[in-house]
Amino acid sequence: MHRRNGMALEAIARIMNISRNTVKKSIRLAEQKGLELEQLAAMEEHDLEKIFERPLFNL
């Protein structure tokens, strides 16, 4: 069982109704962008969607 800030990835996935792998990918993306939990928590939903949207293709 992996934990992020004291919460198991499985628990986060269950609460968000998404897969554990999606949780891991989202955490990894936020870390790559240098974003902290407090910053993400303060963002509006439309800003979060811009950060976590999937690119249509990779160059």
N, C-alpha and C positions, 0 to 999 in steps of 0.2 A: 504494500500500500504506500503510495507516494503522498506527500503532504506539502501544501503550500500555505504559508502563514498559519499553520496549525490545523488546516482543514484538508481532509482527504480529497484527492481529485475525484474519486468516486462520489463523494457527497456533493461536491460542486456540480458534477454532471447530473446527478439525480435532481437537485434543486432547480437547475437550469433546463432540465429535460433535453440534454444534449449528450453526445458520447464523451467518454473519458478522453479519447484521442483529440476531440475538438477542444476540450478544456486545455490539454497539454499544448496544442498548436497555438491557441489564443494566448496562453501565458508566455510561450516562447516568442511570439510576435511582439507582445507588449515589452518584453525584456529587450528585444533587438532594437526597438524604437526608443528605449531608455525611459519608459513610462513606469511610474510607481503607482501602487494601489490607490494612494490618496488622490493622485492626479486623475486616474480613471474614474474613481467614485464621484469626482466633482464635475465630470463632463456631461454635457447634454447627450441624449440618445443619438441625435443625428451626427454629432461629432464622433461618437464611438463607432457608428456604422461606417463612417469614412475610414477610420483606422483599420477596422477589421473586415472590410469588404474584400472579397476575393478578386484578384485581377482577372480580366477576361482571358489573358494569355501572358505567358512569360517570354520576355525577349532575351 
